[in-house]
Amino acid sequence: MAAAKTRMPPALTLTNAINRGKDQPAPASLPHVDKRAILAIIMMSYIMIVLDISIVITGLPKIRMELGFSDAGLSWISTAYTLTFGGFLLLGARAGDILGRRRVFAIGLAIFAIASLFIGFAQTPTTMIAARAAQGLGSAILAPSTLALLQINFPAGPERTRAVAYYAAAAGISASFGLVLGGILADWLSWRVGFFINLPVALGLIAAAYRFIAETERHGGTFDFAGAVTSTLGMTALVFGIVHSAAAGWADAATLGAVLSGGVLLAAFVAIEARARQPIMPLRLFRSRERAGAYLARLLFLGANVGFFFFATQFMQGVLGYSPALTGLAFLPAMVVNFIVALRVPQLMARLGATRLLVASMIASLLGLLWLSLLPAEATYWGSLALPMLLIGLGQGGAMAPLTQSGIAGVADQDAGAASGVVNAAHQLGGSLGLAGQVAASVIASEGLAGIALLAHRVDNAMLAAAVMVFLALGCVFLLIARRKPSAA
């Protein structure tokens, strides 16, 4: 988290997830295609994905009270979504090649909409988490198809550049808007309304897609189901074990069993990918020290930032007494700084270099998180939260593009889609793993505390754990990216 774009899935990095062979104009049989309608359909579908990541964040405290979530269990509302999103993203991209992009686009929308309906009617934590996982699967199928259709229908050059810019800007704005909208709906109506809206919107987009978008050519190939299932189940077991440790401890049999099972499944995933004819994650991508460092740094950095949104929401509503709507508005300064810096990244990279910009951005995030780790129970927004949140927004805006550039550096044409898919999988799965780690860290030395004092203590611990993650990400940058061989640049 969500949210949680949470920092949202990077729209521009998904463009590389599409096979280079599809880099061509719209089919000649459709000389009068309505490109404005096509762009609107594509943008609306991706906005819906991004909005649902962030819209749930500011409603979390009300969801916890209404459905009876535990403190640790609440994190699964975001984690269930990001695990299935990241775990099946590469398989979703492959499905579009084999089955046709428009058909897969419609399937993804249908799954997303039906899952949203179940979320809206959820009465128990189990139903909510299962439906969020299904929604993540729909997003994993839908997200690659949106940009594939954009590439196919908008020829390379200024026309496509303009379309991708609109797409990315819309995704960024909707991520911020989702935090505010989620708070307003939770305050004035119900957190459920944001999910019910998805059904009519998705039905309209499916109808419009069959009206305005032509089906793409199908390509032969196989699905790496074994790789997708073992990676997703392995990450799920690992995250469950870490989160479960917050309530039961590390000596608990369920905690140890889940962590060990996760390790075995992930080892099996690596073995499968080493032997698969068409793996979803070619292991040769990790031969480059720069790319391997970028994947690991991204996983750690995104994990830290997802936890920031999750725990900052808890602090503002539980300690400061903010309403959900006011909580959403309180995030706006950080999101505005994030957006402004992200727009200036090309100029900053040209002036400073990608590595220096990456280091500076991560240091800004590190300082902001360390600052938040010292929050007292009597903190105020302007005196204790505003400035560190601005530092975190600055770091988020400046770090993502350099990390993406390193994640696809020196990749052969046949591996371009897989490399970008790994970038996005690290983005989503890092959020799940990072949030789990912060949930586990939040309960350390909390014995004897209750009420506001307990919540403030948990947030301080979580922000310190997030700062440690960013520090480790910085280590990856210095050891693997900054010290890369000149030929890898």
C-alpha positions in Angstrom: 0.0 0.0 0.0 -1.7 -0.2 -1.3 -1.8 2.7 -1.5 -1.1 1.4 -1.3 0.7 3.5 -4.8 1.7 4.0 -0.5 4.1 4.9 -3.3 2.1 3.6 -6.2 3.3 1.2 -9.0 5.5 3.2 -11.2 3.5 3.9 -14.4 6.5 4.6 -16.6 8.5 1.5 -15.6 5.6 -0.7 -16.8 6.1 0.4 -20.4 9.2 -1.8 -20.5 7.2 -4.9 -19.4 5.8 -5.1 -22.9 7.5 -7.1 -25.6 9.7 -4.9 -27.8 8.2 -6.6 -30.8 4.9 -4.8 -30.1 6.4 -1.4 -30.6 4.4 -0.6 -33.7 1.5 1.6 -34.9 -2.1 0.7 -34.7 -3.3 -1.9 -37.2 -3.8 -0.7 -40.7 -7.4 -2.1 -40.7 -8.4 0.6 -38.2 -7.4 3.9 -40.0 -9.9 6.0 -38.1 -9.5 4.8 -34.6 -10.6 7.2 -31.9 -7.3 7.6 -30.0 -8.8 10.0 -27.4 -11.3 7.3 -26.5 -8.6 4.7 -26.3 -6.4 6.8 -24.1 -9.3 7.7 -21.8 -10.2 3.9 -21.4 -6.5 3.1 -20.6 -6.1 6.0 -18.2 -9.4 5.3 -16.4 -8.6 1.6 -15.9 -5.1 2.3 -14.4 -6.4 5.2 -12.3 -8.9 2.7 -10.8 -6.1 0.4 -9.8 -4.0 3.2 -8.3 -6.9 4.7 -6.5 -7.9 1.5 -4.8 -4.3 1.0 -3.4 -4.4 4.4 -1.6 -8.2 4.8 -1.0 -8.2 2.1 1.7 -5.3 3.6 3.7 -7.2 6.5 5.4 -10.1 4.2 6.1 -8.1 1.6 7.9 -9.0 2.6 11.5 -12.7 2.5 10.7 -12.3 -0.9 8.9 -10.5 -2.3 12.0 -13.4 -1.2 14.3 -16.2 -2.4 12.0 -14.8 -5.8 11.0 -12.8 -6.6 14.2 -9.3 -6.7 12.8 -6.3 -7.1 15.2 -3.5 -4.6 15.1 -1.3 -7.1 13.2 -4.1 -8.4 11.1 -4.9 -5.0 9.7 -1.8 -4.9 7.7 -3.1 -7.8 5.6 -5.6 -5.5 3.9 -2.7 -4.0 2.1 -0.4 -7.0 2.1 -2.9 -9.4 0.5 -3.4 -7.0 -2.4 0.3 -6.3 -3.0 1.4 -10.0 -2.7 -1.0 -11.2 -5.4 -0.4 -8.1 -7.5 3.4 -8.5 -7.4 3.3 -12.3 -7.5 1.2 -12.6 -10.7 2.3 -9.4 -12.5 4.8 -11.2 -14.8 2.3 -14.0 -15.5 -0.3 -11.3 -16.4 2.0 -9.7 -18.9 2.7 -13.1 -20.5 -1.1 -13.8 -20.7 -1.6 -10.7 -22.9 1.0 -12.0 -25.4 -0.7 -15.4 -25.7 -4.4 -14.6 -25.4 -4.7 -11.1 -26.8 -4.4 -7.8 -24.9 -8.0 -6.6 -25.2 -9.3 -10.0 -24.0 -6.9 -10.0 -21.0 -7.7 -6.3 -20.3 -11.4 -7.2 -20.0 -10.7 -10.3 -17.8 -8.6 -8.2 -15.5 -11.3 -5.6 -15.2 -13.9 -8.2 -14.5 -11.9 -9.9 -11.7 -11.1 -6.6 -10.2 -14.7 -5.4 -10.2 -16.2 -8.6 -8.8 -13.5 -8.7 -6.0 -14.3 -5.0 -5.2 -18.0 -6.0 -4.8 -17.1 -8.7 -2.3 -14.9 -6.2 -0.4 -17.8 -3.8 -0.2 -20.0 -6.5 1.3 -17.3 -8.0 3.6 -18.4 -8.7 7.2 -15.3 -10.5 8.5 -11.6 -10.0 8.3 -11.2 -13.3 6.4 -13.6 -12.3 3.6 -12.0 -8.9 3.3 -8.5 -10.3 3.0 -9.5 -13.0 0.5 -11.3 -10.4 -1.7 -8.3 -8.0 -1.5 -6.1 -10.9 -2.7 -8.5 -11.5 -5.7 -8.5 -7.8 -6.4 -4.7 -7.9 -6.5 -4.8 -10.8 -9.0 -7.2 -8.7 -11.2 -4.7 -5.8 -11.1 -1.8 -8.1 -12.0 -3.7 -9.1 -15.1 -5.0 -5.6 -15.9 -1.9 -3.4 -15.3 0.4 -4.8 -18.0 -2.4 -4.8 -20.6 -3.1 -1.1 -20.1 0.4 0.0 -21.3 0.6 -2.7 -23.9 -2.6 -1.3 -25.5 -1.1 2.2 -25.2 2.1 1.2 -27.0 0.1 -0.6 -29.7 -2.3 2.2 -30.4 0.1 5.2 -30.2 3.1 5.1 -32.6 6.6 5.6 -31.1 7.6 9.3 -31.1 6.0 12.5 -29.8 2.4 11.0 -29.9 3.3 8.1 -27.6 5.5 10.3 -25.4 2.6 12.6 -24.8 0.2 9.7 -24.1 2.6 8.1 -21.6 3.1 11.5 -19.9 -0.7 11.9 -19.5 -0.9 8.3 -18.2 1.9 8.7 -15.6 0.6 12.1 -14.4 -2.9 10.7 -14.0 -1.6 7.8 -12.0 0.4 10.1 -9.7 -2.4 12.5 -9.1 -4.9 9.7 -8.4 -2.5 8.2 -5.8 -2.7 11.4 -3.8 -6.4 11.9 -4.5 -7.1 8.4 -3.2 -5.8 9.2 0.3 -8.1 12.2 0.5 -11.1 10.5 -1.1 -10.7 7.5 1.1 -10.8 9.7 4.2 -13.8 11.7 3.0 -15.9 8.5 2.1 -15.0 6.9 5.4 -16.0 10.1 7.3 -19.2 11.1 5.4 -20.6 7.9 3.9 -18.7 4.6 4.3 -15.3 3.1 3.4 -17.4 0.5 1.4 -18.6 3.1 -1.2 -15.1 3.4 -2.8 -15.2 -0.3 -3.7 -18.9 -0.4 -4.8 -18.1 2.3 -7.4 -15.7 0.0 -9.2 -18.4 -2.3 -10.5 -20.2 0.2 -12.8 -17.0 1.8 -13.8 -15.4 -1.5 -14.8 -18.5 -2.6 -16.8 -18.5 0.7 -18.7 -14.7 0.3 -19.4 -15.2 -3.3 -20.7 -18.0 -2.2 -23.0 -15.9 0.8 -24.2 -12.9 -1.4 -24.8 -14.9 -3.7 -27.2 -16.3 -0.7 -28.9 -13.1 1.3 -29.5 -10.0 -1.0 -29.1 -9.0 -3.7 -31.6 -7.8 -7.1 -30.4 -4.0 -7.7 -30.7 -2.3 -10.5 -32.5 -1.7 -13.6 -30.4 1.7 -15.1 -29.9 2.6 -18.7 -29.0 4.2 -19.6 -25.7 3.8 -21.2 -22.4 2.7 -20.0 -18.9 5.1 -20.4 -16.1 2.4 -21.3 -13.6 4.7 -23.2 -11.3 7.0 -20.2 -10.9 4.1 -17.7 -10.3 2.5 -20.0 -7.7 5.6 -20.9 -5.7 6.8 -17.3 -5.6 3.5 -16.0 -4.4 2.9 -18.7 -1.9 6.5 -18.5 -0.7 6.2 -14.7 -0.1 2.8 -15.1 1.5 4.1 -17.7 4.0 7.2 -15.6 4.8 5.1 -12.4 5.3 2.6 -14.4 7.4 5.3 -15.7 9.7 6.8 -12.3 10.2 3.4 -10.7 11.0 2.4 -13.6 13.2 5.5 -13.1 15.3 4.2 -9.7 16.4 1.4 -11.5 18.4 2.9 -14.9 19.1 6.6 -14.4 19.2 9.4 -16.1 17.2 9.4 -19.3 19.3 5.8 -20.0 18.2 5.4 -23.1 16.1 3.1 -21.4 13.5 5.6 -18.5 13.1 8.6 -20.9 12.6 6.6 -23.2 10.3 5.4 -20.3 8.1 8.9 -18.8 7.8 10.5 -22.1 7.0 7.8 -23.0 4.5 8.3 -19.6 2.8 12.0 -20.2 2.6 11.5 -23.7 1.0 8.9 -22.4 -1.5 11.1 -19.5 -2.6 14.1 -21.9 -3.0 11.8 -24.1 -5.1 10.8 -21.0 -7.2 14.5 -20.3 -7.9 15.0 -24.0 -9.0 12.0 -23.8 -11.2 13.2 -20.6 -12.9 16.6 -22.1 -13.5 15.0 -24.9 -15.5 11.9 -23.3 -17.1 11.9 -22.9 -20.8 10.1 -19.5 -20.6 10.7 -18.4 -17.0 8.8 -15.4 -15.6 12.0 -14.3 -13.9 15.2 -15.2 -15.9 18.0 -15.7 -13.4 20.5 -14.2 -15.8 19.0 -10.8 -15.0 20.9 -11.0 -11.6 24.3 -11.5 -13.2 24.7 -7.7 -13.4 25.7 -6.3 -10.0 24.0 -3.0 -10.8 20.6 -4.6 -11.6 20.8 -7.0 -8.6 21.5 -4.0 -6.4 18.6 -2.0 -7.9 16.1 -4.8 -7.3 17.2 -5.3 -3.7 17.4 -1.6 -3.0 13.9 -1.1 -4.5 12.5 -3.9 -2.3 13.9 -2.3 0.8 13.0 1.3 -0.1 9.4 0.5 -1.0 9.0 -1.6 2.1 10.0 1.4 4.2 7.7 3.8 2.5 4.6 1.6 2.5 5.0 1.3 6.3 5.2 5.0 6.5 1.8 5.5 5.1 0.3 2.7 7.1 1.6 3.8 10.5 1.4 7.6 9.9 -2.4 7.0 9.3 -2.7 5.2 12.6 -0.8 7.9 14.4 -2.8 10.8 13.0 -6.2 9.2 13.8 -5.3 7.4 17.0 -3.0 9.9 18.7 -3.8 13.3 17.1 -7.5 12.5 16.9 -7.8 13.4 13.2 -10.8 12.3 11.2 -10.2 10.1 8.1 -10.8 13.1 5.8 -8.3 15.3 7.7 -5.8 12.5 7.7 -6.0 12.3 3.9 -5.5 16.1 3.6 -2.5 15.9 6.0 -0.6 13.7 3.5 -1.0 16.2 0.7 2.1 18.4 1.4 4.3 15.3 1.2 2.5 14.0 -1.9 2.8 17.4 -3.6 6.6 17.6 -3.0 6.8 14.0 -4.2 5.0 14.9 -7.5 7.0 18.1 -8.1 10.4 16.4 -7.5 9.3 13.5 -9.8 8.6 15.9 -12.6 12.1 17.5 -12.2 13.9 14.1 -12.1 15.2 14.3 -15.7 16.8 17.7 -15.1 18.2 16.6 -11.8 19.7 13.4 -13.2 21.3 15.4 -16.0 22.8 17.8 -13.5 23.8 15.5 -10.6 23.9 12.0 -12.2 21.6 9.2 -11.4 23.6 7.7 -8.6 24.1 11.0 -6.8 20.4 11.8 -7.1 19.5 8.4 -5.7 21.8 8.7 -2.7 20.6 12.2 -1.9 16.9 11.1 -2.2 17.5 8.1 0.1 19.3 10.2 2.6 16.3 12.6 2.7 14.0 9.7 3.3 16.3 8.3 6.0 16.4 11.6 7.9 12.6 11.9 7.7 12.0 8.4 9.0 14.5 8.8 11.8 12.8 12.1 12.8 9.4 10.3 12.9 10.9 7.5 15.0 11.1 10.1 17.9 7.5 11.1 17.9 6.1 11.7 21.4 2.5 10.9 22.4 1.9 14.7 22.7 3.2 15.4 19.2 1.5 18.0 16.9 1.2 17.9 13.2 3.1 21.1 12.4 5.6 20.7 15.2 6.4 17.0 14.7 5.1 15.5 11.4 5.0 18.1 8.7 8.8 18.6 8.1 9.8 14.9 8.2 6.9 14.1 5.9 8.2 16.6 3.4 11.6 15.0 3.6 10.1 11.6 2.9 8.0 13.0 0.0 11.2 14.5 -1.5 13.0 11.2 -1.2 10.2 9.2 -2.7 10.0 11.6 -5.7 13.7 11.5 -6.4 14.6 7.9 -5.9 12.3 5.9 -8.1 13.5 6.9 -11.5 17.2 6.2 -10.8 16.3 2.8 -9.3 14.2 2.0 -12.3 17.1 3.0 -14.7 19.5 0.7 -12.8 17.0 -2.1 -12.8 16.9 -2.3 -16.6 20.5 -1.2 -17.3 22.3 -3.3 -20.0 19.4 -5.6 -20.5 19.2 -7.5 -23.9 16.2 -6.9 -26.0 14.7 -10.3 -25.4 14.9 -9.7 -21.6 13.5 -6.1 -21.6 10.0 -7.2 -20.5 11.2 -9.6 -17.9 13.6 -7.0 -16.4 10.9 -4.4 -16.1 8.5 -7.0 -14.7 11.1 -7.8 -11.9 11.3 -4.1 -11.2 7.6 -3.9 -10.6 7.4 -7.2 -8.7 10.1 -5.9 -6.4 8.0 -2.8 -6.0 4.9 -4.6 -4.9 6.5 -7.5 -2.9 8.8 -5.1 -1.2 5.8 -3.3 0.2 4.4 -6.5 1.6 7.6 -7.7 3.2 8.5 -4.2 4.5 5.2 -3.7 6.1 5.3 -7.1 7.7 8.7 -6.3 9.2 7.5 -3.0 10.6 4.5 -4.7 12.2 6.7 -7.2 13.9 9.1 -4.5 15.1 6.3 -2.3 16.3 5.5 -4.5 19.4 9.1 -4.6 20.7 9.4 -3.4 24.3 5.7 -2.5 24.4 4.9 -4.4 27.6 3.0 -2.4 30.2 1.8 0.3 27.6 -1.8 1.0 26.6 -3.9 3.4 24.7 -2.2 6.4 23.1 1.1 5.7 24.7 1.1 2.2 23.2 0.1 3.4 19.7 2.8 6.1 19.8 5.4 3.6 20.8 4.4 1.2 18.0 4.6 4.0 15.4 8.1 5.0 16.7 9.3 1.4 16.5 7.9 1.0 13.0 9.5 4.2 11.7 12.9 3.2 13.2 12.5 -0.2 11.4 11.7 1.7 8.2 14.8 3.9 8.6 16.9 0.7 9.0 15.4 -0.6 5.7 16.4 2.7 3.9 19.9 2.5 5.4 20.3 -1.0 4.0 19.0 0.2 0.7 21.7 2.9 0.7 24.2 0.2 1.4 23.1 -1.7 -1.7 23.5 1.5 -3.7 27.0 2.2 -2.5 28.2 -1.5 -2.8 26.4 -2.6 -5.9 25.2 0.4 -8.0 27.8 3.1 -7.4 30.7 0.7 -7.7 29.4 -1.0 -10.9 31.8 -1.7 -13.7 32.0 1.2 -16.3 30.7 -1.2 -19.0 27.5 -1.7 -17.1 26.6 2.0 -17.0 
